[in-house]
């Protein structure tokens, strides 16, 4: 059995639908349900904050560390997947090679935004040093799909493009990062869930997409104008190595963000 914690979120809700379609036995408890009165089987921990972590520091720590601590101490389960983030690599010095799981992570306590990375790395360390078996840390890239309620970059741009016919962009055209589809994420998490292994794994597309590529396609599909700020910052992530995951579950991302945009924009169009 698979237990999905955080089933009301984007990844968790899509994972529940994925399991339903394949008739896999699952348990998706609510926020206030007692987790310690039953065997949880293979747990996938999707609880977390994304775009709103800057304004909710206490909730961020509660979600990424405190709830996890209680589960590790008192929960009965066979395996655990803890969803972390490739955002941990944002301060990693850029190089000519792709980032691997063993690369060092830098956190600056003077940067308020680093509370996200600090809480995630604390969760990772807690899970891996808890004494529990079959603990897997998944550093997840930027997930895309029909995430209508999100405030992430792609969702915000598409909403503005459809509603306002114009988008103000604060990052430069040559800014770039990795995007992975929710379908690839669900498939990978399911394949990993029952494996009797522990360790850290990058779950990403494996190559970056620039703002210029992404926004040109959204503009073409919506007719909206993209307006870059004069002081737009260049935000460039080093590309992410997925070799470890490929060798473990024969992973290869099937959906690129650029090829997926037409369907996503049409889905959003029906909502606005």
C-alpha positions in Angstrom: 0.0 0.0 0.0 1.1 3.6 -0.8 0.4 6.4 1.7 0.4 9.9 0.1 0.9 12.6 2.7 0.1 16.1 1.3 -2.6 14.7 -1.1 -4.3 18.1 -1.4 -1.3 19.7 -3.1 -0.4 19.7 -6.7 2.0 16.7 -6.7 0.1 14.8 -4.0 -3.3 15.1 -5.8 -1.9 14.1 -9.1 -0.2 11.1 -7.5 -3.5 10.0 -5.9 -5.1 10.1 -9.4 -2.2 8.2 -10.8 -2.6 5.4 -8.2 -6.4 5.3 -8.7 -6.0 4.9 -12.5 -3.7 1.9 -11.9 -5.9 0.4 -9.1 -3.1 0.6 -6.6 -4.1 0.4 -3.0 -3.5 3.8 -1.3 -4.2 5.9 1.7 -4.5 9.7 1.5 -5.1 11.0 5.0 -6.3 14.5 5.8 -4.2 17.0 7.6 -5.7 16.2 11.0 -6.0 12.4 10.6 -4.1 10.2 13.1 -1.1 8.7 11.2 0.0 6.4 14.0 -2.9 4.0 14.4 -2.1 1.9 11.3 0.6 0.6 9.1 1.3 3.2 6.4 3.2 0.9 4.0 5.2 2.9 1.4 5.0 6.6 2.4 5.4 9.4 -0.1 5.8 12.7 1.8 4.5 15.5 -0.4 3.8 17.9 2.4 5.5 21.3 1.7 5.3 24.9 0.8 6.5 26.3 -2.5 5.8 29.9 -3.6 4.5 31.1 -0.3 7.4 30.0 2.0 8.8 33.6 2.2 5.7 34.8 4.0 5.1 31.7 6.1 8.4 30.8 7.8 6.7 28.9 10.7 4.5 26.9 8.4 7.5 26.1 6.2 9.5 24.6 9.1 6.4 22.8 10.4 5.7 21.2 7.0 9.3 20.4 6.0 10.7 19.3 9.4 8.3 19.1 12.3 5.6 16.8 10.8 8.4 14.7 9.3 10.0 14.3 12.7 6.8 13.0 14.2 6.4 10.5 11.4 10.0 9.2 11.7 9.6 8.9 15.5 6.2 7.3 15.7 5.0 6.1 12.3 4.8 2.5 11.1 5.9 2.2 7.5 8.0 0.1 5.2 9.7 2.9 3.2 9.7 6.6 2.9 10.1 9.1 0.0 10.7 12.6 1.2 10.1 15.2 -1.5 12.9 17.8 -1.4 13.8 20.3 -4.2 16.6 21.0 -6.7 16.1 24.6 -5.5 18.7 23.6 -2.9 21.3 24.0 -5.7 20.5 27.7 -6.4 23.7 28.9 -4.6 25.9 26.1 -6.0 28.8 27.5 -8.0 28.1 27.1 -11.7 30.4 24.8 -13.6 30.6 23.1 -16.9 29.2 19.9 -15.6 25.7 19.0 -14.4 24.9 19.1 -10.7 25.0 15.7 -8.9 23.4 14.6 -5.7 26.7 14.6 -3.8 27.6 18.3 -4.7 27.8 20.7 -1.8 24.9 23.0 -0.9 25.3 26.5 0.3 22.9 28.3 2.7 23.1 31.9 3.8 21.3 32.8 7.0 21.3 36.5 5.9 19.1 35.6 3.0 15.4 35.3 4.1 14.7 33.1 1.0 17.1 30.5 2.2 14.6 29.3 4.8 13.2 27.0 2.1 16.6 25.4 1.4 17.5 25.3 5.1 14.3 23.5 6.0 14.5 21.1 3.2 18.1 20.1 3.9 17.2 19.7 7.6 14.4 17.4 6.6 16.7 15.4 4.4 19.3 15.0 7.1 16.7 14.1 9.7 15.2 11.4 7.4 18.5 9.9 6.4 19.9 9.8 10.0 16.7 8.6 11.7 17.7 5.0 11.7 14.8 4.1 9.5 15.3 1.8 6.5 14.4 2.4 2.9 14.5 6.2 3.1 14.8 8.0 -0.2 15.2 11.8 -0.7 13.9 13.1 -4.0 15.2 16.5 -5.1 12.4 17.5 -7.4 12.8 20.0 -10.2 10.2 22.7 -11.2 7.1 20.7 -11.9 4.7 21.8 -14.6 1.2 20.7 -15.5 -2.4 22.0 -15.2 -1.7 23.6 -11.8 -4.4 26.3 -11.9 -4.1 27.4 -8.3 -0.3 27.8 -8.2 1.6 31.0 -8.0 4.7 29.6 -9.6 6.4 31.2 -12.6 4.8 29.4 -15.5 1.3 29.5 -14.0 1.5 33.2 -13.3 2.8 34.0 -16.8 0.0 32.0 -18.5 -2.7 33.6 -16.3 -1.4 37.1 -17.1 -1.0 36.3 -20.8 -4.6 35.1 -21.1 -6.3 37.7 -18.8 -4.2 40.8 -19.4 -2.6 40.1 -22.8 0.6 41.4 -21.4 3.2 40.0 -18.9 5.9 41.9 -17.0 9.0 39.7 -16.5 11.5 40.4 -13.8 14.1 37.8 -14.9 16.2 38.2 -18.1 15.5 36.4 -21.4 18.7 34.2 -20.8 17.6 33.1 -17.4 17.1 29.3 -17.5 16.0 26.4 -15.3 14.9 22.8 -15.5 11.2 21.9 -15.8 9.7 18.4 -15.4 6.2 17.2 -16.1 3.8 16.0 -13.4 3.3 12.8 -15.3 7.0 11.9 -15.2 7.1 12.8 -11.5 4.2 10.5 -10.6 5.6 7.6 -12.6 9.0 8.0 -11.0 7.7 8.3 -7.4 5.6 5.2 -7.9 8.5 3.1 -9.2 10.8 4.3 -6.4 8.3 3.8 -3.6 8.6 0.1 -3.0 12.3 -0.2 -3.6 14.4 -1.4 -0.6 17.1 1.3 -1.0 18.1 4.6 0.6 19.8 7.7 -0.7 19.3 11.0 -2.5 18.1 11.2 -6.1 17.6 14.1 -8.5 14.3 14.0 -10.3 14.5 16.5 -13.2 14.2 16.8 -17.0 18.0 17.0 -17.2 18.4 20.1 -19.4 17.3 23.8 -18.9 14.8 25.9 -20.8 15.5 29.6 -21.2 12.9 32.3 -20.5 13.3 33.4 -24.1 12.2 30.0 -25.4 9.5 29.6 -22.9 8.0 33.1 -23.2 8.2 33.1 -27.0 6.0 30.0 -27.1 3.5 31.4 -24.5 3.3 34.6 -26.5 2.7 32.7 -29.7 0.0 30.7 -28.2 -1.8 33.6 -26.4 -1.0 36.7 -28.4 0.3 38.4 -25.3 3.3 40.7 -25.2 6.2 39.9 -22.9 7.7 42.9 -21.3 11.1 42.4 -19.6 12.0 44.8 -16.8 14.9 47.1 -17.5 16.7 45.8 -14.4 15.7 42.1 -15.1 18.0 39.8 -13.2 19.7 36.8 -14.8 18.7 33.7 -12.8 20.6 30.7 -14.2 20.6 27.3 -12.7 23.2 24.7 -13.4 21.8 21.8 -15.3 20.9 18.8 -13.2 22.4 15.3 -13.5 19.7 12.5 -13.5 22.1 9.6 -14.0 21.5 8.0 -10.6 17.8 7.9 -11.2 18.2 6.6 -14.7 20.3 3.7 -13.4 17.9 2.9 -10.5 14.5 2.9 -12.3 15.5 3.3 -16.0 14.2 6.9 -15.8 14.0 9.1 -18.8 11.8 12.2 -18.9 9.3 11.9 -21.7 7.7 15.4 -21.8 9.4 18.7 -22.4 7.9 21.9 -21.3 7.9 23.5 -24.7 6.1 20.6 -26.4 3.6 20.5 -23.5 2.7 24.2 -23.5 -0.1 24.1 -26.2 -2.2 21.7 -24.1 -1.5 23.5 -20.9 -2.5 26.9 -22.3 -5.7 25.4 -23.7 -6.5 23.9 -20.3 -5.9 27.3 -18.7 -8.0 29.1 -21.4 -11.0 27.1 -20.3 -10.6 28.2 -16.8 -10.3 32.0 -17.3 
